[in-house]
Amino acid sequence: MFGTMEIKSACKRAIRNILYVKNVTDVVIFEDPFELEFLKDQSFKNEIVNKITSDIESQKFEKIHLKTYGKILMPKKQPANYRFCSMIDIYEELFF
């Protein structure tokens, strides 16, 4: 199993990646959700990292349930060909 420092480091990398791409998915309509502003705040970021680290170390995985906020059908290149897309909670994105 990974130690506390490795988990915190992975969480911080995930946050940096999400802030860099301004999204948690490749679907343009979900781009730049307002929750990303919270991740820019250092104290909030530390709180999230500590919470995720604590949950992973205690192995309380039953508390994590996939919550979807937006569900849409995105058209693909061919007519009548769609892709089902949804946006999940940013905490859960970081957790996973």
C-alpha positions as CSV (number, residue, x, y, z in Angstrom):
1,M,0.0,0.0,0.0
2,F,1.1,3.6,-0.5
3,G,2.1,5.8,2.3
4,T,0.7,9.2,3.3
5,M,3.2,11.2,1.3
6,E,2.6,9.3,-1.9
7,I,-1.2,9.7,-1.6
8,K,-0.9,13.4,-0.9
9,S,1.5,13.8,-3.8
10,A,-0.9,12.0,-6.2
11,C,-3.8,14.1,-5.0
12,K,-1.8,17.3,-5.6
13,R,-0.8,16.1,-9.1
14,A,-4.5,15.3,-9.9
15,I,-5.5,18.8,-8.8
16,R,-2.7,20.4,-10.9
17,N,-3.8,18.4,-13.9
18,I,-7.5,19.3,-13.5
19,L,-6.6,23.0,-13.1
20,Y,-4.3,22.8,-16.1
21,V,-6.9,21.3,-18.4
22,K,-9.7,23.3,-16.8
23,N,-11.9,20.3,-16.9
24,V,-12.5,16.8,-15.5
25,T,-13.6,15.4,-18.9
26,D,-13.0,15.9,-22.6
27,V,-16.5,17.2,-23.2
28,V,-16.4,20.9,-24.1
29,I,-19.8,21.7,-22.6
30,F,-18.5,20.7,-19.1
31,E,-15.4,22.8,-19.5
32,D,-14.3,25.1,-16.7
33,P,-16.9,24.2,-14.0
34,F,-17.2,26.7,-11.1
35,E,-15.9,24.2,-8.6
36,L,-12.4,24.7,-10.1
37,E,-12.2,28.1,-8.4
38,F,-12.3,26.3,-5.0
39,L,-9.3,24.2,-6.0
40,K,-7.3,27.3,-6.6
41,D,-7.5,28.3,-2.9
42,Q,-4.6,26.8,-1.0
43,S,-6.4,26.1,2.3
44,F,-9.3,24.4,0.5
45,K,-6.8,22.4,-1.6
46,N,-5.0,21.2,1.5
47,E,-8.4,20.3,3.1
48,I,-9.4,18.2,0.1
49,V,-5.9,16.5,-0.1
50,N,-6.1,15.7,3.7
51,K,-9.7,14.4,3.4
52,I,-8.9,12.1,0.4
53,T,-5.7,10.9,2.1
54,S,-7.6,10.1,5.3
55,D,-10.4,8.3,3.4
56,I,-7.9,6.2,1.4
57,E,-5.8,5.3,4.5
58,S,-8.8,4.3,6.5
59,Q,-10.2,2.3,3.5
60,K,-13.6,3.8,3.9
61,F,-14.5,3.2,0.3
62,E,-18.2,2.6,1.0
63,K,-18.7,6.4,1.5
64,I,-17.7,7.1,-2.1
65,H,-20.7,6.9,-4.4
66,L,-20.5,8.1,-8.0
67,K,-22.6,11.3,-8.2
68,T,-23.3,12.6,-11.7
69,Y,-24.2,16.2,-12.1
70,G,-24.7,16.6,-15.8
71,K,-25.7,14.0,-18.4
72,I,-25.8,14.7,-22.1
73,L,-25.6,12.9,-25.4
74,M,-22.7,14.3,-27.5
75,P,-22.9,13.8,-31.3
76,K,-20.0,12.0,-32.9
77,K,-18.8,12.4,-36.5
78,Q,-21.4,10.2,-38.1
79,P,-25.2,11.0,-38.1
80,A,-27.2,9.3,-35.4
81,N,-24.1,8.3,-33.6
82,Y,-23.9,9.7,-30.0
83,R,-21.7,9.3,-27.0
84,F,-23.3,9.4,-23.5
85,C,-21.4,11.8,-21.3
86,S,-21.7,12.8,-17.7
87,M,-19.7,14.9,-15.2
88,I,-18.9,13.4,-11.9
89,D,-18.2,15.2,-8.6
90,I,-14.7,16.7,-8.6
91,Y,-13.9,15.2,-5.1
92,E,-14.6,11.8,-6.5
93,E,-12.6,12.5,-9.6
94,L,-9.6,13.3,-7.4
95,F,-10.3,10.3,-5.1
96,F,-10.3,7.9,-8.0
